[in-house]
């Protein structure tokens, strides 16, 4: 409240003249029929002013050690300021879509042109308009990121979450006999192998056995009619 207004309402009496509109537009006065009405208005103004002053004092004095009425905003030192918010969500704010011309992929922008939502830019571009093909609604980011990271296929292996499936075709050679034919994964399991399986696809009926050699591979044997025999087999290994 302006000081001129405060001085005026503090000193209201029977001789006070208040025009409907003051020259500097401090306030307007409507249909106050008596000086008593004017005094009531002045008292209410002062009460409101005192309340606002008290709230402001409580807000300004609040600290981590002292209780008070705290502000939520983007000023440094508030309970939630912009920098703290950015660190918490791990994202960088780009600004308003209509005000920032050069958009950077990965930054979040407020769509002040249509729905007021926050969008993640997925393609560098220059524009102050909203092109939905270059943004993704962050309300779906958590779900979409989880789905995108749930399945992965590369390096000859298939991954679902933290579980890794490795598979392929290899051979057992009878010349290796009881020593077994070793096989090494192209990429070891990060932690451990929890399952191994083999299916013979060689000529005749061969029984194939596998031994886990840790995260790095396995050893194999194959027999036909009780005798070590060359064969080819499918293998599957599961680990994490």
Helices and strands as residue ranges (DSSP letters): H 3-10, H 35-61, H 82-89, E 93-96, E 102-103, E 108-110, E 118-121, E 125-126, G 132-134, E 135-137, G 138-140, H 141-150, E 151-154, E 157-160, E 163-172, G 174-179, E 181-184, E 193-200, E 207-212, E 217-224, E 227-228, E 231-239
